[in-house]
């Protein structure tokens, strides 16, 4: 067991990080990684590939680097031995899944910065395994917590962001994605300066994760244009499932207003269709997209999403018969676009608004009388009552439904008057929202300062330009395509008339 003793001794050199300077700690971590990669390349670690007890000798929290290397080797060996992409040992009932989960919960986030590619590959194995066995829920919390452990800000977009939100959608674990979705993405992984002679000191304190999550770090696979759009589309779908229409519009707006050279992608068209429906749910009208959306893109949207626009116009006019007719005539379209649930909620909200208008005139109405004025014929009283119950329970209608003891009599809907307590509660909610927005703005200002530095827009750079002096700051330019880990792999629809 000389090799194991050597590995333990090498790992012990990085345990006392508090007693080391950043430079010494950085040097020791790089030497440890180089040592392990050399052992892998010479097949020296192969003797540990089938030893299931070897990882008991290492602590995933203190020995994160050797633990990760050995774990990855054992996973690869299990795949090669069985000839299966997902062998039993990697599945949730297997030992290697347990080892992986233990590591993702406890790894040292500083050490993992030096083995970004191995960390990401392990995360992807956990995510793909859970999908392959149709149990995505098992991986959602593991991956989310691992992302936040590595980078609490999650401000740099990575391929793991997309993996997480896709898993949460498939698992219907919408709230699980919120700690990451609620973080503002301010950067893409960038290519380090070409003329930088010394690698960055990854173990040092960094004001922004943009200097850690780079194109060379391995913490993200290559990101395409489509990946970026899909993340915000899926994020919007998460907020839709939680009925947070305001945030859903924000995420969809990012997709809808993304600049394009000529045509638009299928992802963008799908986002616009949902944008129309969510706009009706949040604002009660055909809500205009962000102002940066170009006119020629808007023409394409309106052409390809025509049934949705027509539905929105019927909603705005308050014409229930026309609305119902449009919903029924385009039912196949809603189904094929997976938007039938949103359309049903639009119809319910329409009924809710119509009923609320009656509440401004009447203090109470029987369901039978209300159905005659609001619901299209023929609609049975039971159907009208079920819709009203749904609206009251969801909070869309501020009223109380009273059931009579005599079942032959119609139920009574009593509208609630706005009380001082309701107003106070509303004001407290607004105050709390302002507080959250202040914290978010502070985080955005910090990231904006970092972006200005990289773009050459800092005060120091501008002053030097005015004086005619060259600027010797960072050469990284995250806006230019060649400097950003973003591949323009757009799913264009140029062939659609």
C-alpha positions as CSV (number, residue, x, y, z in Angstrom):
1,X,0.0,0.0,0.0
2,X,2.9,2.3,-0.6
3,X,1.0,4.2,-3.3
4,X,-1.9,4.9,-0.9
5,X,0.5,6.1,1.7
6,X,2.2,8.4,-0.8
7,X,-1.2,9.8,-1.9
8,X,-2.2,10.4,1.7
9,X,1.1,12.2,2.4
10,X,0.9,14.3,-0.7
11,X,-2.7,15.3,0.2
12,X,-1.6,16.1,3.8
13,X,0.6,18.9,2.4
14,X,-2.5,21.0,1.5
15,X,-4.4,20.4,4.8
16,X,-3.0,23.4,6.7
17,X,-4.0,26.1,4.2
18,X,-4.5,28.6,7.0
19,X,-0.8,28.5,7.8
20,X,0.3,29.0,4.2
21,X,0.5,32.1,2.0
22,X,-1.7,32.1,-1.1
23,X,1.3,31.6,-3.3
24,X,2.5,28.6,-1.3
25,X,-0.9,27.0,-1.1
26,X,-1.4,27.6,-4.9
27,X,1.9,25.9,-5.6
28,X,1.2,22.9,-3.5
29,X,-2.2,22.4,-5.0
30,X,-0.9,22.6,-8.5
31,X,1.9,20.1,-7.6
32,X,-0.7,17.7,-6.2
33,X,-2.8,17.8,-9.3
34,X,0.2,17.4,-11.6
35,X,1.3,14.4,-9.5
36,X,-2.1,12.7,-9.7
37,X,-2.4,13.3,-13.4
38,X,1.0,11.8,-14.0
39,X,-0.1,8.7,-12.0
40,X,-3.2,8.5,-14.2
41,X,-1.2,8.8,-17.4
42,X,1.3,6.1,-16.4
43,X,-1.6,3.7,-15.2
44,X,-0.1,3.7,-11.7
45,X,-3.5,4.4,-10.2
46,X,-5.0,1.4,-11.9
47,X,-4.2,-0.8,-8.9
48,X,-6.8,1.2,-7.0
49,X,-9.5,1.1,-9.6
50,X,-11.4,-1.9,-8.2
51,X,-10.6,-1.5,-4.5
52,X,-14.0,-0.4,-3.0
53,X,-12.6,0.4,0.4
54,X,-9.8,2.7,-0.8
55,X,-11.8,5.8,-0.6
56,X,-12.4,5.2,3.1
57,X,-8.8,6.3,3.6
58,X,-9.5,9.8,2.3
59,X,-11.8,12.6,3.5
60,X,-13.8,14.2,0.7
61,X,-13.7,17.5,2.6
62,X,-9.9,17.6,3.2
63,X,-8.6,15.3,0.4
64,X,-11.0,16.5,-2.3
65,X,-8.4,16.3,-5.1
66,X,-7.2,12.7,-4.6
67,X,-10.7,11.5,-3.7
68,X,-12.1,12.9,-6.9
69,X,-9.4,11.4,-9.0
70,X,-9.8,7.9,-7.6
71,X,-13.6,8.2,-7.7
72,X,-13.6,9.1,-11.4
73,X,-11.2,6.3,-12.1
74,X,-13.4,3.8,-10.4
75,X,-16.5,5.0,-12.3
76,X,-14.6,4.8,-15.6
77,X,-13.4,1.3,-14.7
78,X,-17.0,0.1,-13.9
79,X,-18.2,1.5,-17.2
80,X,-15.4,-0.3,-19.1
81,X,-15.8,-3.6,-17.3
82,X,-19.5,-3.9,-17.7
83,X,-19.7,-2.2,-21.2
84,X,-22.6,-0.1,-19.8
85,X,-22.8,3.7,-19.7
86,X,-24.8,3.4,-16.4
87,X,-23.6,0.3,-14.5
88,X,-25.3,-0.7,-11.3
89,X,-22.5,0.7,-9.1
90,X,-23.2,4.2,-10.4
91,X,-27.0,4.0,-9.9
92,X,-28.5,5.3,-6.7
93,X,-28.5,1.9,-5.1
94,X,-24.8,1.4,-5.9
95,X,-21.7,2.3,-3.9
96,X,-20.2,4.7,-6.4
97,X,-23.4,6.8,-6.4
98,X,-23.1,7.0,-2.6
99,X,-19.5,8.0,-2.9
100,X,-20.3,10.7,-5.5
101,X,-23.1,12.1,-3.4
102,X,-20.8,12.2,-0.3
103,X,-18.2,14.1,-2.3
104,X,-20.6,16.6,-3.9
105,X,-22.0,17.4,-0.4
106,X,-18.6,17.9,1.3
107,X,-15.8,18.8,-1.2
108,X,-13.5,21.7,-0.5
109,X,-14.4,24.4,-3.0
110,X,-10.9,25.9,-3.2
111,X,-9.3,22.5,-4.1
112,X,-12.0,21.8,-6.7
113,X,-11.0,25.0,-8.5
114,X,-7.9,23.2,-9.6
115,X,-9.7,20.2,-11.0
116,X,-12.7,21.9,-12.6
117,X,-13.0,19.5,-15.5
118,X,-13.1,16.4,-13.3
119,X,-15.6,18.1,-11.0
120,X,-17.9,18.9,-13.9
121,X,-17.7,15.4,-15.4
122,X,-18.7,13.9,-12.0
123,X,-21.7,16.3,-11.8
124,X,-22.7,15.4,-15.4
125,X,-22.5,11.7,-14.6
126,X,-24.8,12.1,-11.6
127,X,-27.2,14.2,-13.6
128,X,-27.3,11.9,-16.6
129,X,-27.5,8.7,-14.5
130,X,-30.6,10.1,-12.7
131,X,-32.2,10.9,-16.0
132,X,-31.4,7.5,-17.5
133,X,-33.2,5.7,-14.7
134,X,-36.1,8.2,-14.8
135,X,-35.3,9.5,-11.3
136,X,-34.1,13.1,-11.9
137,X,-35.3,14.2,-8.5
138,X,-32.4,12.3,-6.9
139,X,-29.8,14.6,-8.6
140,X,-31.5,18.0,-8.4
141,X,-30.6,18.9,-4.8
142,X,-27.1,17.3,-5.1
143,X,-26.2,19.3,-8.2
144,X,-27.8,22.6,-6.9
145,X,-26.0,22.5,-3.6
146,X,-22.7,21.5,-5.3
147,X,-23.0,24.6,-7.6
148,X,-23.7,26.9,-4.7
149,X,-20.9,25.4,-2.7
150,X,-18.4,26.0,-5.6
151,X,-19.6,29.5,-6.5
152,X,-22.2,31.0,-4.1
153,X,-22.8,33.8,-6.6
154,X,-23.5,31.6,-9.6
155,X,-22.9,34.8,-11.6
156,X,-21.0,33.1,-14.4
157,X,-23.2,31.0,-16.8
158,X,-22.0,27.4,-17.1
159,X,-23.3,24.2,-18.7
160,X,-24.2,23.0,-15.2
161,X,-26.8,25.8,-14.9
162,X,-28.6,24.3,-17.9
163,X,-28.3,20.7,-16.6
164,X,-29.8,21.7,-13.2
165,X,-32.8,23.6,-14.6
166,X,-33.6,20.8,-17.1
167,X,-33.4,18.2,-14.2
168,X,-35.7,20.3,-12.0
169,X,-38.3,20.6,-14.8
170,X,-38.3,16.8,-15.5
171,X,-38.5,16.1,-11.8
172,X,-41.3,18.7,-11.2
173,X,-39.0,20.0,-8.5
174,X,-39.5,23.7,-9.4
175,X,-38.6,25.2,-6.0
176,X,-35.3,23.3,-6.0
177,X,-34.0,25.4,-8.9
178,X,-34.8,28.8,-7.3
179,X,-31.6,29.3,-5.3
180,X,-29.7,29.3,-8.6
181,X,-32.4,30.8,-10.9
182,X,-32.8,33.8,-8.5
183,X,-29.1,34.6,-8.9
184,X,-28.3,37.2,-11.6
185,X,-26.1,35.8,-14.4
186,X,-23.6,38.6,-15.2
187,X,-20.9,36.8,-17.2
188,X,-20.0,34.0,-19.6
189,X,-16.8,32.0,-19.1
190,X,-14.0,34.0,-20.8
191,X,-10.7,33.1,-22.2
192,X,-7.8,34.3,-20.0
193,X,-5.4,37.0,-21.4
194,X,-3.3,35.5,-24.1
195,X,-0.1,37.2,-22.9
196,X,-0.6,36.4,-19.3
197,X,2.7,34.7,-18.2
198,X,1.6,33.5,-14.8
199,X,-1.6,31.4,-14.1
200,X,-4.1,33.0,-11.7
201,X,-3.8,32.2,-8.0
202,X,-7.1,30.3,-7.7
203,X,-6.9,29.8,-4.0
204,X,-6.8,33.5,-3.3
205,X,-9.9,35.6,-2.5
206,X,-11.6,36.9,-5.6
207,X,-14.2,39.7,-5.8
208,X,-15.9,38.0,-8.7
209,X,-16.1,34.4,-9.9
210,X,-15.4,35.5,-13.5
211,X,-11.6,35.1,-12.8
212,X,-12.3,31.5,-11.5
213,X,-14.9,30.1,-13.9
214,X,-13.1,30.7,-17.2
215,X,-13.0,28.9,-20.5
216,X,-9.8,27.1,-19.3
217,X,-11.0,26.1,-15.9
218,X,-13.0,23.1,-17.1
219,X,-15.9,24.1,-14.8
220,X,-18.1,24.4,-17.9
221,X,-18.3,22.6,-21.2
222,X,-18.4,24.6,-24.4
223,X,-21.5,26.8,-24.3
224,X,-23.5,27.3,-27.4
225,X,-25.9,30.1,-28.3
226,X,-28.8,27.6,-28.0
227,X,-27.7,26.6,-24.5
228,X,-27.9,30.2,-23.3
229,X,-31.4,30.6,-24.8
230,X,-32.6,27.3,-23.4
231,X,-31.5,28.1,-19.9
232,X,-33.7,31.2,-19.8
233,X,-36.6,29.5,-21.5
234,X,-36.5,26.6,-19.0
235,X,-36.0,29.1,-16.1
236,X,-39.1,30.9,-17.3
237,X,-41.0,27.6,-17.4
238,X,-40.0,27.0,-13.8
239,X,-41.4,30.3,-12.7
240,X,-44.6,29.6,-14.7
241,X,-45.1,26.4,-12.8
242,X,-44.8,28.4,-9.6
243,X,-47.1,31.0,-11.0
244,X,-44.5,33.8,-10.5
245,X,-45.5,35.5,-13.7
246,X,-43.3,38.6,-13.2
247,X,-40.1,36.6,-13.0
248,X,-41.3,34.3,-15.8
249,X,-41.7,37.4,-18.1
250,X,-38.2,38.5,-17.2
251,X,-36.6,35.2,-18.2
252,X,-38.7,34.9,-21.4
253,X,-37.9,38.5,-22.2
254,X,-34.2,37.6,-22.3
255,X,-34.9,35.0,-24.9
256,X,-37.3,37.0,-27.0
257,X,-35.1,40.1,-27.1
258,X,-31.8,38.3,-27.8
259,X,-30.1,39.9,-30.8
260,X,-30.0,37.9,-34.0
261,X,-28.3,38.4,-37.4
262,X,-31.3,37.6,-39.7
263,X,-33.9,35.1,-38.5
264,X,-34.9,33.7,-35.1
265,X,-34.5,30.3,-33.6
266,X,-37.2,27.8,-32.6
267,X,-36.4,28.4,-28.9
268,X,-37.1,32.1,-29.4
269,X,-40.4,31.5,-31.1
270,X,-41.4,29.1,-28.3
271,X,-40.5,31.7,-25.7
272,X,-42.6,34.4,-27.5
273,X,-45.7,32.1,-27.5
274,X,-45.3,31.7,-23.8
275,X,-44.6,35.4,-23.4
276,X,-48.0,36.3,-24.9
277,X,-49.8,33.9,-22.5
278,X,-47.8,34.9,-19.4
279,X,-48.4,38.6,-20.3
280,X,-52.1,38.0,-20.2
281,X,-51.8,36.3,-16.9
282,X,-49.7,39.0,-15.3
283,X,-51.0,42.2,-17.1
284,X,-54.3,41.2,-18.6
285,X,-53.2,42.3,-22.1
286,X,-50.9,41.6,-25.0
287,X,-47.8,42.8,-23.3
288,X,-45.1,44.3,-25.5
289,X,-41.7,42.6,-25.5
290,X,-38.6,44.4,-24.3
291,X,-37.9,47.6,-26.4
292,X,-34.6,46.2,-27.7
293,X,-36.5,43.7,-29.7
294,X,-36.1,44.7,-33.4
295,X,-39.1,45.3,-35.7
296,X,-38.2,42.6,-38.2
297,X,-38.0,40.0,-35.3
298,X,-41.4,41.2,-34.1
299,X,-42.9,40.6,-37.5
300,X,-41.6,37.0,-37.5
301,X,-43.0,36.4,-34.0
302,X,-46.4,37.7,-34.9
303,X,-46.5,35.6,-38.0
304,X,-45.4,32.3,-36.4
305,X,-47.4,32.9,-33.2
306,X,-50.6,34.3,-34.9
307,X,-53.1,32.1,-33.0
308,X,-51.6,33.4,-29.7
309,X,-51.9,37.0,-30.8
310,X,-55.5,36.5,-31.9
311,X,-56.3,34.9,-28.5
312,X,-54.7,37.9,-26.7
313,X,-56.9,40.3,-28.8
314,X,-60.0,38.4,-27.8
315,X,-59.0,38.5,-24.2
316,X,-58.4,42.3,-24.4
317,X,-61.8,42.9,-25.9
318,X,-63.5,41.0,-23.1
319,X,-65.4,38.9,-25.7
320,X,-66.0,35.5,-23.9
321,X,-67.6,33.9,-26.9
322,X,-64.8,34.9,-29.2
323,X,-62.2,33.8,-26.6
324,X,-63.9,30.4,-26.1
325,X,-64.1,30.0,-29.9
326,X,-60.4,30.8,-30.4
327,X,-59.4,28.4,-27.6
328,X,-61.4,25.5,-29.1
329,X,-60.4,26.1,-32.7
330,X,-56.6,26.1,-31.9
331,X,-56.7,23.3,-29.3
332,X,-54.3,21.2,-31.4
333,X,-51.8,24.1,-31.5
334,X,-51.9,24.6,-27.7
335,X,-51.4,20.8,-27.2
336,X,-48.5,20.5,-29.7
337,X,-46.7,23.5,-28.2
338,X,-47.3,22.1,-24.6
339,X,-49.1,25.3,-23.7
340,X,-52.6,24.0,-23.0
341,X,-52.1,24.5,-19.3
342,X,-51.3,28.1,-19.7
343,X,-54.2,28.7,-22.1
344,X,-56.6,27.1,-19.5
345,X,-55.2,29.5,-16.9
346,X,-55.8,32.4,-19.2
347,X,-59.4,31.4,-19.6
348,X,-59.8,31.1,-15.8
349,X,-58.2,34.5,-15.3
350,X,-60.6,36.0,-17.9
351,X,-63.5,34.6,-15.9
352,X,-62.0,35.9,-12.7
353,X,-61.7,39.4,-14.1
354,X,-65.3,39.3,-15.3
355,X,-66.5,38.1,-11.9
356,X,-64.4,40.8,-10.1
357,X,-66.1,43.5,-12.2
358,X,-69.5,42.2,-11.0
359,X,-68.1,42.5,-7.4
360,X,-67.9,46.3,-7.9
361,X,-71.6,46.4,-8.5
362,X,-73.0,43.6,-6.3
363,X,-72.1,42.6,-2.7
364,X,-73.2,39.0,-3.4
365,X,-74.6,36.9,-6.2
366,X,-75.9,33.4,-6.5
367,X,-73.7,31.2,-8.7
368,X,-76.7,30.6,-11.0
369,X,-77.2,34.4,-11.6
370,X,-73.4,34.9,-12.0
371,X,-73.2,32.0,-14.5
372,X,-75.8,33.6,-16.7
373,X,-73.8,36.9,-16.9
374,X,-70.3,35.5,-17.2
375,X,-70.1,32.0,-18.5
376,X,-71.1,31.2,-22.1
377,X,-74.0,28.9,-22.7
378,X,-74.5,26.1,-22.3
379,X,-72.5,25.9,-19.0
380,X,-73.9,23.9,-16.1
381,X,-74.0,25.5,-12.6
382,X,-71.6,22.8,-11.4
383,X,-69.0,23.8,-13.9
384,X,-69.3,27.5,-13.1
385,X,-69.0,26.7,-9.4
386,X,-65.9,24.6,-9.9
387,X,-64.2,27.5,-11.8
388,X,-65.2,29.9,-9.0
389,X,-63.8,27.6,-6.3
390,X,-60.5,27.3,-8.2
391,X,-60.3,31.1,-8.5
392,X,-61.0,31.6,-4.8
393,X,-58.5,29.0,-3.7
394,X,-55.8,30.3,-6.0
395,X,-56.2,33.9,-4.6
396,X,-57.2,35.2,-8.1
397,X,-60.7,36.1,-6.7
398,X,-61.1,37.8,-3.3
399,X,-64.5,36.4,-2.4
400,X,-66.2,33.7,-0.2
401,X,-68.3,30.9,-1.6
402,X,-71.2,30.0,0.8
403,X,-72.8,26.6,0.4
404,X,-76.5,26.4,1.4
405,X,-77.8,23.5,3.5
406,X,-80.5,22.9,1.0
407,X,-78.6,21.4,-2.0
408,X,-81.5,22.4,-4.3
409,X,-80.6,26.1,-3.7
410,X,-77.7,27.8,-5.6
411,X,-74.5,28.6,-3.8
412,X,-73.9,32.3,-2.9
413,X,-70.7,34.2,-3.8
414,X,-70.0,37.0,-1.4
415,X,-67.4,39.5,-2.5
416,X,-64.8,40.7,0.1
417,X,-64.3,44.3,0.8
418,X,-60.7,45.6,0.9
419,X,-59.8,46.0,4.6
420,X,-57.0,48.0,6.2
421,X,-55.3,44.8,7.1
422,X,-55.2,43.8,3.5
423,X,-53.7,47.1,2.5
424,X,-51.1,46.9,5.3
425,X,-50.2,43.4,4.2
426,X,-49.8,44.6,0.6
427,X,-47.5,47.5,1.8
428,X,-45.4,45.1,3.9
429,X,-45.0,42.9,0.8
430,X,-43.9,45.8,-1.3
431,X,-41.4,46.9,1.4
432,X,-39.9,43.4,1.5
433,X,-39.7,43.3,-2.3
434,X,-37.8,46.7,-2.3
435,X,-35.4,45.3,0.3
436,X,-34.7,42.2,-1.9
437,X,-34.2,44.4,-5.0
438,X,-31.7,46.6,-3.1
439,X,-29.5,43.6,-2.3
440,X,-29.8,42.4,-5.9
441,X,-28.8,45.9,-7.2
442,X,-25.7,45.9,-4.9
443,X,-24.7,42.6,-6.4
444,X,-25.2,43.8,-9.9
445,X,-23.2,47.0,-9.3
446,X,-20.3,44.8,-8.1
447,X,-20.4,42.7,-11.2
448,X,-20.8,45.7,-13.5
449,X,-17.6,47.1,-12.1
450,X,-15.9,43.8,-13.0
451,X,-17.3,44.0,-16.5
452,X,-16.2,47.6,-17.0
453,X,-12.7,46.6,-16.0
454,X,-12.7,43.7,-18.5
455,X,-14.2,45.9,-21.2
456,X,-11.8,48.7,-20.7
457,X,-14.5,51.0,-19.4
458,X,-13.1,51.7,-16.0
459,X,-12.4,55.2,-14.8
460,X,-8.7,54.6,-14.9
461,X,-8.8,53.3,-18.5
462,X,-11.0,56.2,-19.7
463,X,-8.6,58.8,-18.1
464,X,-5.7,57.2,-19.8
465,X,-7.5,57.3,-23.2
466,X,-8.2,61.0,-22.7
467,X,-4.5,61.6,-21.9
468,X,-3.4,59.6,-25.0
469,X,-1.8,56.9,-22.9
470,X,-2.0,53.2,-23.6
471,X,-4.0,51.0,-21.3
472,X,-2.1,48.1,-19.9
473,X,-5.0,46.4,-18.0
474,X,-6.6,43.1,-18.7
475,X,-6.8,42.0,-22.3
476,X,-9.8,39.9,-21.7
477,X,-12.8,41.2,-23.7
478,X,-15.9,39.1,-22.8
479,X,-18.0,40.7,-25.5
480,X,-16.0,39.5,-28.5
481,X,-16.9,36.1,-29.7
482,X,-13.3,34.9,-29.8
483,X,-12.8,35.7,-26.2
484,X,-16.0,34.1,-24.9
485,X,-16.8,30.5,-24.4
486,X,-20.0,30.8,-26.4
487,X,-20.4,29.0,-29.6
488,X,-22.8,30.5,-32.1
489,X,-24.7,27.3,-32.9
490,X,-28.1,28.8,-33.6
491,X,-31.1,26.7,-34.6
492,X,-32.2,29.1,-37.3
493,X,-35.6,29.1,-39.0
494,X,-34.5,30.8,-42.2
495,X,-36.4,28.3,-44.3
496,X,-39.7,29.1,-42.8
497,X,-41.7,31.6,-44.8
